[in-house]
Amino acid sequence: MKKYELPDELMFLRNSKTEQKKSDASMKGKVVVLTGATSGVGLEALKQLAKGEATVVMVARNLEKAKNVREAILSKHPCDIDIVVADFSELSHIRHAASEILDRYDRIDVLINCAGMHSTKATYTPEGFETVFFVNHLASFLFTQLLLDRMILSAPSRILHINSEGHRFNGLDINDLDWKKRHYTGLRGYGASKTAQLLTMWEMADQLKDRGVTINAMHPGDVRSNIGKNNGWLYRMFSRFFIQPMLKDPKISGEAIYYLVADAQMEGVSGKFYHLTIEEIPAKHALDRSLGKQLYDLSVKLTNPK
């Protein structure tokens, strides 16, 4: 029987069923900054990092929740876990969090940008940015820029964006990032934010070449998480009874993240997109380097990292 190969746009269907790589590399002595660490994918990453004996800086919105998570992790894995409080929907919070980390740590070996959200309707941050675009793209963009000099000094170091196959939904219009001219939908808003993160990542990978810092992105798998819990009761009920039962244990996400940031096989690998641990070609619109350069410059202008 003739074997048919899936087109690039559908390879994620096969990759989701492929056996994933794992790593037992030690991260003892490594300082890892992790956002979105109190639930879902971020929490599973935290568990693996603790198991690998990394020093982890949790960046979280809710201090009490973060403390409870830390206590639970430390009961199983004695390691160093620090907490920095920040709401990643506000520029000032991101700047303050980065400043705290730079004051406390003279090195940063790994940065994992895991904080993210999905919204069924357009909402806006205190500074007037569309919230999903800000949290999923501009926040991680600014945070990375603020910590980048320290990571260069700490080289070899690694940056990992927790992105999504949702980037394939697109929705990115560089002339209407706040969705004031178009009808907003949750899928397209989410797709725009994840597309933006990928487009600017290629630019950063080029800038960081030969500087000892790698930057990659990954889809964390079709797993259960709390993303979308900020939406209305109808969405939450639909997610609970129809979406969540079909999703996998997020443990696979934590293992994949750990492989990408810890394993020797990933040393020097940069500018790649992974479905868990399988390299994958993103959607064509997320590979538009001309648009990426424009968006990178605009992201710098909007966040003013320097």
N, C-alpha and C positions, 0 to 999 in steps of 0.2 A: 504494500500500500504506500502511495506517495505521501511523504511527510511535508506538511505545510508549515512554513515559518511565519510567526505572527509579525505584523508590521511594528515598527518602533513604537507607535502610539499605543499599542496594546500589549507590549512586552511585560507590563506590570502584572498582567493576569497570570503569566507563567512564573514571573519572579516571586510572586506572593506565595507560591507553592514549592519553591525551590528550597533545598536544605541550606540553611544560613551558616555563616562562619561564626565561630566563637573564639574567645581569647582568654587564656589564664595568665596573661602578663601581669606582673605586679605594677601598681602605681604608687607604691610607697615613696614618699618624699615629693610627690607631684602635687601641685596646687591646682585645683579644678574649680572654676567658677561655673555654676549651674543655675539657670533661671527656670522658673516653673517647676520647682522640685517637690511640691507638696502633694501632687496627685498624678494619676495616670502615667504617661510616658516618662515625665520628669522624675517621678517617685521611683519608678523601676530603674531608671538610670542611676539615681542616688544609691539605691540598694547595691547595684553592681560596683559602683565606685567605692562604696564603703567596704565591700567584700574584698576589693583590690587594694585596700589600705591607702587610698588617696586622701589628701586633705581637701575637704570640699567646702566651698563657700556657697551656701544656699541663698539665692536672692528670691524673696517671697513677699507677697502683699500682707499676709496675715501673720503677725509675730507669734501668736499663741498656737496657731495651727502648725507653724514651722517648728516651734519648740516641741510639740507633741510628736511630730514626725521624727525629729532628731532623737528624742528619747527612745522611740521605738526602734530606730535603726541602731543606736548605740547599745541597746540591750542584746543585740545579736552580733554586731561587728564593732569592736572597740577601735575607733579611729578619731580623727579630728574633723568635726563638722561645725562650721561657723555660720552665722545667720546675718544677712543684711536685708533690711526691710525697704521695699520700694514698690510703688504702683507703676507698672510699665505703660500706663496711659497718660503719664505726665512727664514732660521733659525735665522738669526740676528734680523729680524723684530719680530719674535715670542718672542724671549728673551727680546727684548726691551719693547714690549707690556706688558709682564708679570711683568717686573721690574717697569714700570709706575704704573700698577694697585696695586702692592704691596706697592709702595710708597704712593699712594693716599688713600688706604683703609686698615683699620686695621682688617677688617673681610670680608669674602666672603661666602655668604650663599648658593648660587647656581651658577653653571657653566653649560652653555648650549653650546655645541660645534655644531654649525649649519653650519659653512662655509664648502662648498663643491663644487665639479665640476665634469663634465663629458667631455671627449675628444674622438673624433673619431679616433685620431691618437696619437702615442706616442710623447710626448714633454718632455723636461727636465728642471729642475730648475737650477739656477746658481751654486748650489752645486753638480749637476749631478744626482739628483734623478728623477725618472719618476714622472711627475707632479701630475697626479691624485692620485697615491699612496701616494705621499708626502702630498698633501693638505687634502685629505680625511682621512688619517690615521696618518702619522708621525707628522703632524702639531698639530692635536688635542691631540695626545699622549704627545708630548713635552709640549704643553701649559698646559695640565692637571697636568703633573708632576711638572711643575714650580710653580703652584698655590696650590698644594696639601697640603703642610705644613700649609698654612694659612687657608685652609678649615678645616683641622683637628682641628686647634685651635678655629675655629668658629662653631664647631659641636654643634647640628646636622646640617649637610649640605648635599646638593645633587648635583650630577653630572649627566647630561643627554647628551648622544651622539645622534645626529640626524643621524641615520643609514639608511638602506633601504632594501626593499625586493630584491633589486638588488644584495645583497650579494649572492643570490641563483645562480647567473651567474658564481660564483666561479672565476677561473683564477689565484688563488694564487699559486705561486711556490716559496718557500722560498729561493731556489737557483738561482732564476732569477727574483728578484723583479723589476729590471730595464728593463725587457723585451728585453734584448739584444740577447737572444738565441731563442726566439719564435716570431711568428707573433702576433702583437698587434691588438686587436679589442676593440672598445669602450666599449662593454658590458662586456667583460672579464676583461678589465682593471679596470672598475668601480667595478665589482664584487669582484676582488682581494682586492681592497682598503677597501671595506665595510666588507668583511670577516675578514681582518686583524684587523679592529677596534673591531669587536665582539670578536675575539680570545683573544686579549689583555685585553678586558674588563672583561672577566671571571677571569683573573689573578688578576686584580686590585680589583675586588669585594672580592676575598679571602683575599688579603692583607689588605683591609680596614675593614674587619669584626671586630666588637667590637671597632671601632675607631670613630664611630659617623658620618661617611661619606658613603652615598649610591651612587652607580653608576649603571645606567640603559641605555638601548638604545631603540630607537623606529623608526619605519617606519612612516613618517609623512603623509601617505595617498597618493593617486594618484591625486595630485593637480597641478595646474598651478604654474610654477616658472620660473626663469631665467636660471636655470641650463642648460648647453649646448649652451648658447648663444655665447660662445667663439669659436664655431665651424664654418665651412665654410657655404656659402650661401645655398648650397643644403640641408644640415642638418637643417638649420634654417627654410627654406621654408617647408620642410617636417614636422618639428615640429609645425610650425604655422598653417598649413592647415589640418594636419592629426592627430597629437598627442594632441596638446593643446585643441581643441574643445571637446575632450572626457574626459578631466580632470575636477576635481572639484575645487570649490572655496577654496583657501588655508586658509580661516578663520578656517576651521575644524582642520587644523594642529596647529594653534595658540592656539585654545581651548584645544586640546589634550596635547600639551606641557605644558600649564599652569596647567592642572590637575596633570600631572606627577611630576612637580616641586613644586606645592603649596599645594595640597590637603592632609588632615590629613590621608586619607586612604593609602597614599604612604609612610608614615613615617616608616622608618626601612626596607623598601623593597629594595632589592639590587640584582644585577646580573640577571636581567630579560630583555627580549626582548619583545617589544610591537608593535602591529599594531595599530597605534594611541593609544587608551587606553586599548586595548584588549591584554592580555598576549598571547604570541605565541611561538611555538617551532621553532627555526631557522633551517636552512638546516644542515644536519649531518656534512658536512665538516667544518662548523663554530663552531662545538662543540668538535673538536679534541683538548683535553687539552694538550696532548703531544706536538703537533704542536704549540699550544698557548704559552706554556712555552718557546719554542725555539724562537718564534717570539717576545715575550715580551723582552727577553734578547737581541735579535738582534736590536729591536727598541731602547732600552736603549743605546746600543753601537753606533747606527747611529745618535742619537740625542744628546747624552751626557747631560742629564738634570741636573746632579749634578756638 
